Amino acid sequence: AMPPRRPLQPRLFAFAAACALRVAAALSATAPPRAAVAWTIAGSDSSAGAGVEADLATFRCLGVRGCAVVTALTAQSTQGVKAVLPTPVEHLETTIATLEADLPPAAVKTGALATAATARAVAAFLERTPDCRVVVDPVISSTSGKRLLDDAGLAALTAEILPRADVVCPNAPEAELLLGL
């Protein structure tokens, strides 16, 4: 089990902004600015401090059209995560297919994936889109210590998504876990 994280609220937005800048840099190499579409494939943070809400706000600030594939709903505030409800994989796959047909991404940023089924569905999508730039934020636990990716999901992330990533931006505890330290 991972130890709970220390509160990093001021650095959290800076981290999200840094990841989004990496996405924007990847987009500038693959598409003209008017056509730039980036997806966030992550959990929804009801307090809007992280997850798809923070990613979409950052994309908007950078002039990138953002789309969201919600992997889980969280009940959380600035005090912590109280509950996590993973998105059914069938709904997730429908969301991906719907967006893929109309707004294919030049770049994707992943966040909390919640389950192995979700990680495998995301990996299957990434396999179909080899020209898409991929930024992986391997969210494993919330700042307050609530687990946001199950053990099977971590295995799927490691085996199927990380090899496809152009940029991986874990925090220190996630990096230690991924490296086996």
C-alpha positions as CSV (number, residue, x, y, z in Angstrom):
1,A,0.0,0.0,0.0
2,M,1.2,3.5,-0.8
3,P,1.6,5.9,2.1
4,P,-0.8,8.9,2.0
5,R,0.5,11.9,0.1
6,R,1.2,15.2,1.8
7,P,-1.1,18.0,0.7
8,L,0.3,19.6,-2.4
9,Q,-2.5,21.9,-3.4
10,P,-0.4,24.9,-4.6
11,R,1.8,22.5,-6.6
12,L,-1.1,20.5,-7.9
13,F,-2.2,23.2,-10.4
14,A,1.4,23.9,-11.4
15,F,1.8,20.2,-12.1
16,A,-1.4,20.0,-14.2
17,A,-0.2,23.1,-16.1
18,A,3.2,21.6,-16.7
19,C,1.6,18.4,-18.1
20,A,-0.8,20.5,-20.3
21,L,2.2,22.4,-21.6
22,R,3.7,19.2,-22.6
23,V,0.5,18.2,-24.4
24,A,0.5,21.6,-26.1
25,A,4.1,21.2,-27.2
26,A,3.2,17.7,-28.6
27,L,0.2,19.3,-30.4
28,S,2.3,22.0,-32.0
29,A,4.4,19.3,-33.6
30,T,1.4,17.4,-35.0
31,A,-1.4,19.8,-35.9
32,P,-2.0,23.4,-36.7
33,P,-3.4,25.4,-33.7
34,R,-6.9,25.8,-35.1
35,A,-7.2,22.0,-35.4
36,A,-5.6,21.1,-32.1
37,V,-7.7,18.7,-30.1
38,A,-6.5,17.1,-26.9
39,W,-8.4,14.6,-24.8
40,T,-8.2,14.1,-21.1
41,I,-8.9,10.5,-20.1
42,A,-9.2,10.8,-16.3
43,G,-11.5,10.9,-13.3
44,S,-13.9,13.7,-12.5
45,D,-13.0,15.7,-9.4
46,S,-16.2,17.2,-7.9
47,S,-14.1,20.0,-6.3
48,A,-12.5,20.8,-9.7
49,G,-9.0,20.8,-8.3
50,A,-7.8,18.0,-10.4
51,G,-8.9,15.4,-13.0
52,V,-10.7,16.2,-16.2
53,E,-11.9,19.6,-14.8
54,A,-8.4,20.8,-14.2
55,D,-7.1,19.4,-17.5
56,L,-9.9,21.0,-19.5
57,A,-9.3,24.4,-17.8
58,T,-5.7,24.1,-18.7
59,F,-6.3,23.1,-22.3
60,R,-8.7,26.1,-22.6
61,C,-6.1,28.5,-21.2
62,L,-3.6,27.2,-23.8
63,G,-6.1,27.6,-26.7
64,V,-6.5,23.8,-27.2
65,R,-9.9,22.2,-27.8
66,G,-10.3,19.8,-25.0
67,C,-12.5,16.7,-24.8
68,A,-13.1,14.5,-21.8
69,V,-13.4,10.8,-21.3
70,V,-14.5,10.3,-17.7
71,T,-13.0,7.2,-16.1
72,A,-14.5,7.6,-12.7
73,L,-16.6,10.0,-10.6
74,T,-15.2,11.0,-7.3
75,A,-16.9,12.5,-4.3
76,Q,-14.3,14.9,-3.0
77,S,-13.5,18.3,-1.6
78,T,-10.3,20.1,-0.6
79,Q,-10.4,17.8,2.4
80,G,-10.0,14.6,0.5
81,V,-11.7,11.9,-1.6
82,K,-14.6,10.2,0.1
83,A,-15.8,7.8,-2.7
84,V,-14.9,6.7,-6.2
85,L,-17.3,5.3,-8.7
86,P,-15.6,3.8,-11.8
87,T,-17.3,4.5,-15.2
88,P,-18.7,1.2,-16.7
89,V,-16.2,0.1,-19.4
90,E,-19.0,-0.1,-22.0
91,H,-19.9,3.6,-21.5
92,L,-16.2,4.5,-21.6
93,E,-15.7,2.7,-24.9
94,T,-18.8,4.4,-26.3
95,T,-17.5,7.8,-25.3
96,I,-14.1,7.0,-26.9
97,A,-15.8,5.8,-30.1
98,T,-18.1,8.8,-30.3
99,L,-15.3,11.3,-29.8
100,E,-12.9,9.4,-32.1
101,A,-15.4,9.7,-35.0
102,D,-15.9,13.4,-34.7
103,L,-12.9,14.9,-32.7
104,P,-9.9,12.7,-33.0
105,P,-7.1,13.8,-30.7
106,A,-3.7,15.0,-31.7
107,A,-2.7,14.3,-28.0
108,V,-4.1,12.5,-25.0
109,K,-3.4,13.0,-21.4
110,T,-4.4,10.2,-19.0
111,G,-5.0,10.5,-15.3
112,A,-6.8,8.3,-12.9
113,L,-7.9,5.2,-14.7
114,A,-9.6,3.4,-11.7
115,T,-9.7,-0.2,-13.1
116,A,-7.9,-2.7,-15.3
117,A,-10.8,-2.8,-17.7
118,T,-10.6,0.9,-18.2
119,A,-6.8,0.8,-18.6
120,R,-7.2,-2.0,-21.3
121,A,-9.9,0.0,-23.1
122,V,-7.6,3.1,-23.1
123,A,-4.7,0.9,-24.3
124,A,-6.8,-0.4,-27.2
125,F,-7.7,3.1,-28.2
126,L,-4.1,4.2,-28.1
127,E,-3.2,1.1,-30.2
128,R,-5.6,2.4,-32.9
129,T,-4.1,5.9,-32.9
130,P,-0.4,5.5,-33.4
131,D,0.2,9.2,-34.4
132,C,-1.4,10.5,-31.3
133,R,0.9,12.0,-28.7
134,V,0.4,10.5,-25.2
135,V,1.1,12.1,-21.8
136,V,0.6,9.7,-18.9
137,D,0.0,11.0,-15.4
138,P,-0.1,7.6,-13.6
139,V,-2.5,8.6,-10.8
140,I,-2.5,5.8,-8.3
141,S,-3.8,7.4,-5.2
142,S,-5.3,10.8,-4.3
143,T,-3.4,13.4,-2.2
144,S,-5.5,12.2,0.8
145,G,-4.5,8.6,0.2
146,K,-7.6,7.2,-1.4
147,R,-6.7,4.5,-4.0
148,L,-7.7,5.6,-7.5
149,L,-6.2,2.7,-9.5
150,D,-6.6,-1.0,-8.4
151,D,-3.7,-3.4,-8.5
152,A,-4.8,-5.1,-11.8
153,G,-5.2,-1.6,-13.3
154,L,-1.7,-0.7,-12.2
155,A,-0.4,-3.9,-14.0
156,A,-2.4,-3.0,-17.1
157,L,-1.1,0.6,-17.0
158,T,2.5,-0.6,-16.7
159,A,2.3,-3.2,-19.4
160,E,0.0,-1.6,-21.9
161,I,-0.1,2.2,-21.6
162,L,3.3,3.3,-20.3
163,P,5.2,1.8,-23.3
164,R,3.0,4.0,-25.5
165,A,3.7,7.2,-23.6
166,D,5.6,10.1,-25.0
167,V,5.8,11.7,-21.6
168,V,5.2,10.2,-18.1
169,C,4.8,12.7,-15.3
170,P,4.4,10.8,-12.0
171,N,4.7,12.4,-8.6
172,A,7.5,11.0,-6.3
173,P,5.4,8.2,-4.6
174,E,4.1,7.1,-8.0
175,A,7.6,7.1,-9.5
176,E,8.9,5.0,-6.6
177,L,6.0,2.5,-7.0
178,L,6.5,2.2,-10.8
179,L,10.2,1.8,-10.4
180,G,9.9,-0.7,-7.5
181,L,11.8,1.4,-5.1
